[in-house]
Amino acid sequence: MATIFTKIAKGEIPSYKVAESDEYYAFLDISPLATGHTLVIPKNVEDDYIFNLDEKTYEGLWAFARKVAIAIKAAIPCQRVGVAVLGMEVPHTHIHLVPLQTEADLDFRKEHLSPSAEQQAQTAASILAEYEKL
């Protein structure tokens, strides 16, 4: 059965897309740690452990994530874009890209934000615009 992330990448479930290629998809987290918190996934591989990916998919995912992170940093005022790979809540490899002001901003135990649909749409549009410039 397809994961929720596969359904999102196929457009079966709505998302706030920030970038897309033939093989990868990036969208805003619905319960972000910070404005611009983005998830990056391979579209065609549902393995839940990043180190199980074949080399081509693994390297492509990181290259795509790098480009998305550059777009996030250009669109969202932050010191850095942090990276986390947890993948325990959804059985589909995904990279978290989180705009940071301090290292503490990457603490998944802290209270998550609850942005409005309008805020999410504006954030996604800003990041997508920066991504398309790259």
C-alpha positions in Angstrom: 0.0 0.0 0.0 1.3 3.5 -0.9 2.5 5.7 2.0 0.9 9.0 2.7 4.1 10.7 1.3 3.7 8.8 -2.0 0.1 9.9 -2.2 1.2 13.5 -1.5 3.9 13.3 -4.3 1.2 11.9 -6.7 -1.2 14.8 -5.9 -3.7 12.4 -4.3 -3.4 14.3 -1.0 -2.9 18.1 -1.0 0.4 19.6 0.1 2.3 22.9 0.1 4.9 22.1 -2.6 8.1 24.0 -2.5 10.1 22.0 -5.2 9.7 19.1 -7.5 11.8 17.1 -10.0 11.0 13.9 -11.8 12.3 11.8 -8.9 12.0 14.0 -5.8 9.4 16.1 -4.1 9.7 18.8 -1.3 6.7 20.1 0.7 6.1 22.0 3.9 5.7 20.0 7.1 2.1 20.4 8.4 3.3 20.6 12.0 6.6 22.6 11.5 9.3 23.3 14.0 9.8 26.7 12.3 8.3 28.6 9.3 9.7 26.9 6.2 10.2 23.5 7.7 10.3 21.3 4.6 10.2 17.5 4.0 12.1 16.1 1.0 11.3 12.7 -0.3 12.1 10.3 -3.2 8.9 9.9 -5.2 9.4 6.3 -6.4 11.0 4.6 -3.4 9.0 3.9 -0.2 11.7 2.4 1.9 11.6 4.0 5.4 15.4 3.9 6.0 17.6 6.3 4.1 20.6 4.0 4.1 18.6 1.3 2.3 18.2 3.5 -0.7 20.3 2.6 -3.8 23.3 4.8 -4.4 21.7 6.8 -7.3 18.5 7.6 -5.3 20.5 8.4 -2.1 22.9 10.8 -3.9 20.1 12.3 -5.9 18.0 12.9 -2.8 20.8 14.8 -1.1 21.5 16.9 -4.2 17.9 17.8 -4.5 17.7 18.6 -0.7 20.7 20.8 -1.0 19.0 22.9 -3.7 15.8 23.1 -1.7 17.8 24.2 1.4 19.5 27.0 -0.6 16.0 28.1 -1.7 14.7 28.0 1.9 17.6 30.1 3.2 16.9 32.7 0.4 13.2 32.8 1.2 13.2 32.5 5.0 15.3 34.8 7.3 17.5 32.3 9.2 21.1 31.7 10.2 21.2 28.2 8.7 19.0 25.4 7.4 19.3 22.4 9.7 19.0 18.8 8.5 17.4 15.8 10.3 16.7 12.3 9.1 14.4 10.5 11.5 11.8 8.7 9.4 10.1 6.9 12.2 6.7 8.5 12.0 6.0 7.8 8.3 7.5 4.7 6.7 9.0 6.6 3.7 12.5 8.1 3.6 12.4 11.8 4.2 14.8 14.6 5.0 13.7 17.4 7.3 15.1 20.8 6.3 14.5 23.3 9.2 15.3 27.1 9.1 17.4 27.7 12.3 18.3 30.7 14.4 19.9 28.5 17.0 20.7 24.8 17.4 17.8 24.5 19.8 15.4 25.2 16.9 16.1 21.6 15.7 14.7 20.0 18.8 11.7 17.9 17.8 10.5 17.7 21.4 9.7 21.4 21.5 6.2 22.7 20.7 5.5 22.7 17.0 3.9 25.6 15.1 0.3 25.6 13.8 0.4 27.9 10.8 -2.7 28.8 8.9 -3.4 27.5 5.4 -2.7 31.1 4.1 0.6 31.2 5.9 1.6 27.8 4.6 0.7 28.8 1.0 2.7 32.1 1.2 5.7 30.3 2.7 5.6 27.6 0.0 5.2 30.2 -2.8 8.2 32.1 -1.5 10.4 29.0 -1.3 9.2 27.7 -4.7 10.0 31.1 -6.3 13.6 30.9 -4.9 13.9 27.3 -6.0 12.9 28.2 -9.5 15.7 30.8 -9.7 18.3 28.2 -9.1 
